[in-house]
Amino acid sequence: MLTPMDICHLTGLAPQMFSKVSPLFSSSEILDAKKTYFPTLSNPDNWTTGVNDLIHQLGEDPDGSKLLAVMILCMMDTQTNYKAKGIDLTIFVETMKYCAEYINAYHVGYGTYVFEQRRAKWFPRQLSLHEFRINTLEFEMCLEDNERRIYIHIPPETDLGKTALRTSYLKAKAFFAKYFPEYADANMYCDSWLLSPALPKLLPANSRIITFQNAFAIDHTDYETNAFIDWVFKRNDLPLEDLPENTSLQRNMKIYLLQGGKIGWSLGKLKKDPWI
């Protein structure tokens, strides 16, 4: 069984954050909070309320270190559930990297290490064995209107090369067939700015993002949301004219936005046998 320290190291938690959370693992406050919180993961209807109650219980926590410490302790129980199903340790580690990856992403944008509450509010999916990182992509099992679906999510700085995407897709199909056979034939979807119809105007046809996007049949797009800004520009607190221009996508998108263009957020259904 992995210890909290093992999990920190295996998931690549930044040393700056590790130094803050490691003393908390033996704290009665954190242990009590974990004991109260983990049972809320058993029902997806309780996920949001559970995290909100946890945040309230922990009180002042400006960098999210107390919240992260609870989540890492929960990972230990999650590993027990992985072992009970026979799921490989590699998938556990890759999936649990979620926290460290978003802490690093926050640092890129803001220059400090913070575990945001909004990231903690998503993490019940991973802790409860509903979402898994399989190679380059994450796959989440959902039941919507009595239809079993698998939603594809894209971690920060992930490889969107065709080979990596194809490998991730095929391994995910095998994974669900083995461990969650009721989802073996579930349709896969993606709800993301990466599917925006505006992107082909901003990127070359051979772009990896366009390769990813072309594997989906777009159902609809919400052009009124600006949620994409956080993903592309790594922060969401700047006026358009001050957005960074460190990549060609950032430069092209910034011009497009300043000219009144809209990116939005799209839902798409994965086409049969993608990324060949």
N, C-alpha and C positions, 0 to 999 in steps of 0.2 A: 504494500500500500504506500502510495506517495504521501509525503508530508507536505504541509503548506510551503515550506522552503523549496522542496523539490519542484512543486508546481510553478513557483515564481521563476525558477531558473529554466525549467523546460519550456515555459511559454514565452521566455524572452522579456520578462518584465524589466523595464529600465531601472538601473541601479538607484537613480534618484527617487523612484517610487518605492522600490524594495526597502530602502532604508527607513521609509515612513511606515510601511505596513507590517514589516516583520516583527516589531515589538508589540503589535496589537493582537497577534494570534493567540496569546495566552491571557488577554484581557477579559475579565468577567463580563464587561459591557458587550464586547464583540461576540463572545461565546453565547451569551444569553440571546443576543439579537439573531445570531445564526440559528439557534434552536427554535426561535419563534418563527423565523422567516421560511426556512426550508420546506415545511409542510405546505406552504401556500403554492408551491410549484406543481402540486398534483393535479390542479384543475386550471386550464388556460383562462377561465373566467376570473380567476383570482390573481392573475399575474400583476396587473397594474395596481390593484389595491394593495397587494402584498408588498410591492416595492415602495409605494407611497407611504405605507405604514412603517416600513423599515427606515426610510429617510427621516420620517418624523421621530421615530424612536431614537435614532442616532444623534439627532440634534445638529449642532454646528459642526460642519465638516467641509471646509472651504475647498480642499483639493480632492475630496472624495476618497481619502485614504481609509477612513473607517468603513465606508461602503464597500470599497474594494476588498478589504480584509474579510468582511462577511462573505463576499462572493467567493473568495479563494477557499475559505473553510467549507462552503457549500460544494465546491468542486470535488472535495474529498468524498462526500456522499455520492456525488454524481459518478465518480470513478467506480464506486461500489456497484452502482446500477449498470454501468458499462460492463463490468466484469460478469455480472449476473447474466447478461445477454450474450457474453462472449465476444463483445466488440473490441477490436484491436486497440492497444494503448496508443498507437500512433494517431489514430483518428481522435481519440480523447484529447491528446496534447494539441493537435492542430486546431480542434474546435475550441478549446479553452484559451487559445491565443487571442481570441476576440478582445479581451480586456486590454492586454498589452498593446495590441495593434492600434486600438483607438486612443489609448494614452499617448502613443508615439505620434499618431496623426494630429492630436491636439497640440503636441509640442511643436510640430512642423508649422502649424498655423499661428500659434500664440506665443511660442517660446517658453512655455512652462509645462510641467507635467501635472495633468489633472484627469481624474476619472469622473466623467460627467454623469449626472443623474440620468440623462436621457439614454446613455449607453447602458446603464444598469437596468433601465426599464425594458430593454430589448433582451437582456441576457437570460431571463427565465426560459427562453426557447432552448438555449444550449444546455442549461442546467437540468432541464426536465426531459432531455432526450427527444426533443422535437426538431432540433436543427443540428446539422453536422457539417463540418468542414471536410470535404473529400477532395484532396488535391487542391486545385486552384479556386474552387467555388464552394459556397455554402448551400445546403439544401434543407428546406424547412417543410415538414409535413403539416398540412392544414386540412381541416374539414369545414367546407363552406357550402351551405345549402345542401347538405347531404352528399356533396361531391368531395372525394378525396383528391387533393391537389398537392403538388410539390412546388414550392416557390424557390427560385434560384436567387441567391444574394451574392454580392460581389464584395469581398473584403478589401480594405485599403491596400493599394500598391500591389494588387494581384496580377498574375500573368494572364493576359488575354490573348496570347498566341493561339492559333488554331489547334496546334498539337496539344497544348495544355488543356484547352477547353474540351477537346474531344476525349482526352484521357479522363478528365474529371467527370464528364457525362457518363461514359461507359462504366467507370468504377462506381458511380452513384447508382446506376441501374442495377448493377450486381449487388451492391450493398443493400438496397431496399428489398430486392428479391430474397436475400438471405435473412435479414434481420427484421424486416417489417413487410412481409409478403402481401399484406393488404394494400400496400402502396406500390407494388411492383409495376403495375400498369397505369399508375396515376399520371394524368397530364401535368406537364411542367410549365410554369409561368414565371415571368419576371416583371417586377413593378419598379421601374428605375428611370433616372434621367438618361441613362445610357441608351435607352430606346427612343429618345426624342427624335421626331422627324426632322428637327432642325440640324442635327449633327452632321449629316452628309453635306450640308452647305459649308461646314466649318473644318472638315477633315478630309484628307485624301481618301480615295476609294479603297486603298490597301491598308488603311488604318486598322489597328487591332480592335478599336472600339466599333468601327463599322462592321468588321468581321463578326464580332459578338452580336451586334444588333441585327444583322441580316439573317440570323438563325431564328428570329421571332416574327410571328404575324401580329402586328400591332392592333390591339383592340380599341383603345382610346387613349387620349392624351389630355392631361390637365395643364393648360398653358398658363394658368394664373398662379401656380405655386413657384416660389423662388427657392425651394429646398435644395435644388441642384447646386446653388452657390457654395454651400458648405463643402460639398464633395469635390468640386472642381478647384475652388480657390482656397480651400483648407480653413476658411473662417467666414463668418457671416455678419460681421459687425462693421463693415466698411461701405462707404458709398461707392457706386459703380466706378466712378472716375479714379478711385484709389485702389481698386482691385489689383492684385499682383499680376505680373506678366512673365512668369518664369518658364512657361512652356508655350508651345505653339497653340495648343488648345486654349489656354488662358488668354493669350493675346487675341486670337480670332474671336473667341466668345465675348471678350470685353468689348471689342469694336461692335460686334453684332448687338449686344445689349444696349450700348450707348446710342445705337441707331434705332432703337425701339424694338428690336427683335425679341422673341420669346423662346425659351428653351422648354420649360415645363417638365412633366413627369409622365411616363407612359407605362401602360400595362400591355404585355404581349404574351402570346402563347408560343411555346417552343415548337418549331417545326419537326417533322419526323426525321430521325437520323441526321442530326445537325453536325456541322463543323467537319465534314468529310474532306 
